[in-house]
């Protein structure tokens, strides 16, 4: 009897460790999508980005910093999400926050692996799994998992992204985002998101305007916030060049339409992009109000 109890305790301990620790491991189910197993992130110069963003901050003080080596992102830090690390051979991403912050809000650990890419280096499929804790939930840990796939046009611009996420409580989020491009510029982003058993749905459309008669400003390497329809995928993956090329020029207007989630509205704002070459910096304003500030630097690739 004692031997049987010990055996059961060992089984329970192994199961607990498997569920309670976030490791960079693949989800069990396989996926038939095409693509090669990625070993590293692409060189940004190969994507036409000669001045990658070193970091950015938002008007509400959120801040993100990126680290590069030989023209490739290797990691960084975000005040909102914590530390992120780019692992290579094979390629994987880890994001984590200090446990001590659970008293004031959400703590999340997540790993993206495996990552499969097209020959050009853009992600076509990847899985993620992680753990989250919330003060509102008594600090109880809750695992989650998901997957995302994407397709691109012949010029390396993302055209569609499919997203799925679910946690141990049975809450599910699925979404699809579609992107249209013209002459290297982003024209529209249309996203549809639904949550557990259609508890609520959200339909959003962003339309960008470019006055070709005016002097358009070349984009030094910024990925517009409207491109990231699923925050759980983190902006650093975009800035690592893994979701394809960004818009060639900075748009001058953006029209936002939202239907669902208790809202039905539409608004248009002007976009103003101000370069500060002497500071290697730039400011992006919406409706005349500075919203994002960036700093950047030249990069060279081996």
C-alpha positions in Angstrom: 0.0 0.0 0.0 2.8 2.4 0.9 4.6 1.6 -2.3 1.4 2.3 -4.3 1.0 5.7 -2.6 4.6 6.6 -3.4 4.0 5.7 -7.0 0.9 7.8 -7.2 2.8 10.7 -5.6 5.5 10.5 -8.2 3.0 10.5 -11.0 1.3 13.5 -9.5 4.6 15.4 -9.1 5.6 14.8 -12.7 2.2 16.0 -13.9 2.4 19.1 -11.7 5.8 20.0 -13.0 4.7 19.5 -16.6 1.7 21.8 -16.2 3.3 24.4 -13.8 6.5 25.2 -15.7 6.7 27.0 -19.0 9.4 25.5 -21.2 10.1 26.1 -24.9 8.5 23.0 -26.0 6.3 22.2 -28.9 2.6 21.6 -28.5 1.8 17.9 -29.0 -0.3 18.1 -32.1 1.4 18.4 -35.4 0.5 20.8 -38.2 0.8 20.1 -41.9 1.6 23.7 -43.0 4.5 24.2 -45.3 7.7 25.9 -44.2 11.1 25.1 -42.9 12.2 24.9 -39.3 13.7 28.4 -38.5 17.1 28.6 -37.0 17.4 32.5 -36.6 15.7 35.7 -37.4 16.4 37.5 -40.8 18.9 40.2 -41.2 17.0 43.5 -41.3 19.1 45.0 -44.0 18.0 42.2 -46.3 14.4 43.4 -45.8 15.3 46.9 -46.8 15.4 48.3 -43.2 18.7 50.2 -42.9 17.7 52.0 -39.7 16.0 49.5 -37.4 14.2 50.8 -34.4 16.2 50.7 -31.2 13.2 51.3 -29.1 9.9 53.1 -28.8 7.7 54.6 -26.1 4.0 55.5 -25.9 2.4 58.6 -24.4 1.3 56.6 -21.4 4.9 55.8 -20.6 4.9 52.2 -21.9 8.4 51.6 -23.3 10.1 48.8 -25.3 13.8 48.4 -26.1 15.3 46.1 -28.7 18.8 44.5 -28.8 20.5 43.6 -32.0 23.6 41.7 -33.0 25.0 41.7 -36.6 21.8 43.2 -37.8 19.6 40.6 -36.2 17.4 41.0 -33.1 18.5 39.0 -30.1 16.1 40.3 -27.4 15.0 43.2 -25.4 12.7 44.5 -22.7 9.2 45.9 -22.4 7.7 47.7 -19.3 4.4 46.0 -20.1 5.5 42.4 -20.9 9.0 42.1 -19.3 12.0 40.5 -20.9 12.0 38.8 -24.2 14.8 36.6 -25.6 15.4 35.3 -29.2 16.9 31.8 -29.1 18.5 30.3 -32.2 19.2 26.9 -33.7 16.2 26.3 -33.6 14.5 29.6 -33.5 12.3 30.2 -30.4 11.1 33.2 -28.4 10.7 33.5 -24.6 8.8 36.2 -22.8 8.7 36.5 -19.0 8.1 38.8 -16.1 9.3 38.7 -12.5 7.1 36.8 -10.2 7.0 39.6 -7.7 4.7 41.7 -9.9 1.8 39.3 -9.4 0.6 41.4 -6.5 -0.1 44.3 -8.8 -1.3 42.7 -12.0 -0.8 40.0 -14.5 2.2 37.9 -14.8 2.8 36.0 -18.0 5.4 33.6 -19.3 5.2 32.4 -22.9 7.3 30.5 -25.3 6.9 30.4 -29.1 8.2 27.1 -30.6 8.4 25.6 -33.1 8.7 28.4 -35.7 8.4 27.6 -39.3 9.3 30.0 -42.0 9.1 30.6 -45.8 12.4 30.7 -47.8 12.4 34.5 -47.4 12.5 34.0 -43.6 8.9 35.1 -42.8 6.9 33.0 -40.3 4.2 30.8 -41.9 3.4 28.9 -38.7 4.3 28.8 -35.1 2.9 27.5 -31.8 3.0 29.0 -28.3 2.4 27.9 -24.8 2.6 29.7 -21.5 1.4 30.5 -18.1 -0.5 33.5 -16.7 -1.4 34.7 -13.2 -3.6 37.5 -12.2 -4.0 39.3 -8.9 -7.8 39.4 -9.6 -7.7 35.6 -9.8 -6.0 35.1 -6.4 -2.6 34.7 -8.1 -3.6 31.3 -9.4 -1.5 30.1 -12.3 -3.4 29.2 -15.5 -1.7 27.6 -18.6 -2.6 28.6 -22.1 -1.6 27.5 -25.6 -2.2 28.6 -29.2 -1.0 28.7 -32.8 -0.7 31.3 -35.5 -0.2 31.0 -39.3 0.4 33.7 -42.0 0.7 34.1 -45.8 2.5 36.7 -47.9 2.5 38.3 -51.3 5.4 38.0 -53.8 7.0 41.1 -52.4 7.2 39.8 -48.8 4.2 41.7 -47.3 1.9 39.9 -45.0 -1.6 39.3 -46.5 -3.3 37.2 -43.9 -2.8 36.0 -40.3 -4.8 33.4 -38.5 -4.7 33.2 -34.7 -6.0 30.8 -32.1 -5.6 30.8 -28.3 -7.2 28.9 -25.4 -6.5 28.5 -21.7 -7.1 25.8 -19.1 -10.4 27.3 -18.2 -11.8 26.6 -21.7 -11.7 30.3 -22.8 -10.9 30.5 -26.5 -10.0 33.4 -28.8 -9.8 33.0 -32.6 -9.1 35.7 -35.1 -8.1 36.4 -38.7 -6.5 39.6 -40.0 -6.2 40.5 -43.7 -3.9 43.1 -45.2 -3.9 44.8 -48.5 -0.9 46.6 -50.1 -0.3 48.8 -53.1 3.1 50.0 -54.4 4.7 48.8 -51.2 2.3 50.7 -48.9 -0.2 49.3 -46.5 -3.7 50.2 -47.6 -6.1 48.3 -45.2 -6.1 46.0 -42.2 -9.3 44.1 -41.6 -9.6 41.9 -38.5 -12.3 39.7 -37.0 -12.0 38.3 -33.5 -14.3 36.0 -31.6 -14.2 34.8 -28.0 -15.5 31.7 -26.2 -18.7 30.4 -27.9 -19.2 33.8 -29.5 -19.4 35.5 -26.1 -18.5 38.6 -28.0 -17.2 39.3 -31.5 -15.2 42.3 -32.9 -14.8 43.5 -36.4 -12.3 46.2 -37.1 -11.1 48.0 -40.2 -8.2 50.3 -40.6 -7.8 52.3 -43.9 -4.7 54.2 -44.6 -4.5 57.3 -46.9 -1.6 58.5 -48.9 -1.5 61.8 -50.9 0.8 60.9 -53.7 0.9 64.5 -54.8 2.3 65.4 -51.5 5.8 64.5 -50.3 5.5 61.1 -48.7 8.0 60.3 -46.0 9.9 57.1 -46.3 9.5 54.7 -43.4 12.8 54.1 -41.5 11.5 50.8 -40.2 8.3 51.4 -38.1 5.6 48.8 -37.9 2.3 50.6 -37.4 0.4 49.6 -34.2 -2.6 48.9 -36.3 -0.8 46.0 -38.0 -0.7 44.0 -34.7 -4.3 42.8 -34.3 -3.4 40.2 -31.7 -1.4 41.7 -28.8 -0.4 38.3 -27.5 2.0 38.1 -30.5 4.1 41.0 -29.2 5.5 43.8 -31.3 9.1 42.5 -31.1 8.3 39.7 -33.4 7.2 42.3 -36.0 10.4 44.3 -35.5 12.5 41.2 -35.8 11.3 41.1 -39.4 9.4 37.8 -39.0 6.0 39.0 -40.2 7.3 40.4 -43.4 8.1 43.9 -44.7 6.5 47.0 -43.3 4.9 49.9 -45.2 7.3 51.8 -47.5 5.9 55.2 -46.7 4.3 56.6 -43.5 0.5 57.1 -44.3 -1.0 60.6 -43.8 -4.4 59.5 -42.5 -6.0 56.4 -40.9 -9.7 55.7 -40.7 -10.8 53.3 -38.0 -14.1 51.4 -38.0 -15.2 49.1 -35.2 -18.3 46.9 -35.0 -19.1 44.7 -32.1 -18.0 44.4 -28.5 -20.6 47.0 -27.5 -19.4 49.6 -30.0 -20.2 50.8 -33.5 -18.1 53.7 -34.5 -15.9 55.2 -37.2 -13.3 58.0 -37.1 -10.5 59.4 -39.2 -7.3 60.9 -37.9 -4.3 62.6 -39.5 -0.9 61.0 -39.1 2.2 63.2 -38.8 5.6 61.7 -38.8 8.5 63.9 -37.7 12.1 62.8 -38.1 14.7 64.3 -35.8 18.0 63.3 -37.6 20.2 65.0 -35.1 18.8 62.8 -32.4 18.3 59.6 -34.5 14.7 59.8 -33.4 11.2 60.3 -34.7 7.7 61.1 -33.4 4.4 59.8 -34.8 1.4 61.9 -34.0 -2.3 61.1 -34.3 -4.6 64.0 -34.9 -1.8 66.4 -34.0 -1.1 64.7 -30.6 2.2 62.9 -30.2 1.5 59.2 -29.5 4.7 57.3 -30.2 8.4 58.3 -30.1 11.1 56.2 -31.7 14.9 56.1 -31.7 16.9 54.2 -34.3 20.4 53.5 -35.5 22.1 52.3 -38.7 22.9 48.6 -38.9 25.3 46.4 -40.8 24.9 42.7 -41.6 27.6 40.1 -42.1 
